[in-house]
Amino acid sequence: MVAPARLDQMLRSQFPGWGRQAVQHLIARRGVQVNGKLVWLASWQVQNGDRIQIDQPPALKPPPFTAWDEGWLLAADEHLVVVDKPAGLLSEAPPLRPAPNLHSLAQERFGPLTLLHRLDRDTSGVLVLARTAQATRVLGAAWQGQAGAALRVAKEYVAVVAAPNQLQDAGRISARLAPDPRQRQRMVVVPKGGQGAVTRYAIARRDADRQLVLLWPETGRTHQLRVHMALLGAPILGDRLYGDADSAPRLLLHAWRITLPPLEGLEPATFCAPLPGEFVVAGEGL
């Protein structure tokens, strides 16, 4: 006789390639039946002899990132390497412990590189690395806004958010952010202090419960886009810190496009990372 077990734990033990978030999402979207009855509680106790039916198995979790993948490369020249970072891969090594990260893997392929900016581990999309001291200097200044407004780097993200919410068709969010004193990983909105954070947005597509939103951060604060969307009741789907991790198999935030202005010794350029298949709303992407 096998002891009762939670539904999510049973599915993960039987199908280890699915991953925790994928199993949670499968259950939450009512994709599992137990003895012919829809079950949407991960903690449902499965008994010995119960019959489990699954409407559509989730995608297998990606294999560990152990080596550079040439499919990540978007562009490379004597000054820059531009990549499409996959979701789930750190941008750089964490302090005090080794872990797979894009910066290290890219350096194994191209030699010494400077990481000019970062994406959250769960965010995919365009990431730019510098190959020369000149590119590091001029692009670093542009990224920090030190080169003048006309010479700043322009960043465009795409997110899928929950609906209904408080978003207008287009708008601008300005809210100061500071670390959450109760949870180190999170940022919170504060009335004063912290750092100013500004995001412009526009809704590109919508259906009954999801919206595809274009996001243009005017500042570069930690978790800025995620906090700003949650502030207006539009948490990004799959967001484990500011929304519901079980609402999507991954965080549906993608760094879609970066435009570099004309800078000393560097040509202006726009780099775009294709939108992943999960970013479909109302039957279409962008």
Order of alpha helices (4+ residues) and beta strands (2+ residues): beta-alpha-alpha-beta-beta-beta-beta-beta-beta-alpha-beta-beta-alpha-beta-beta-beta-beta-beta-beta-alpha-beta-beta
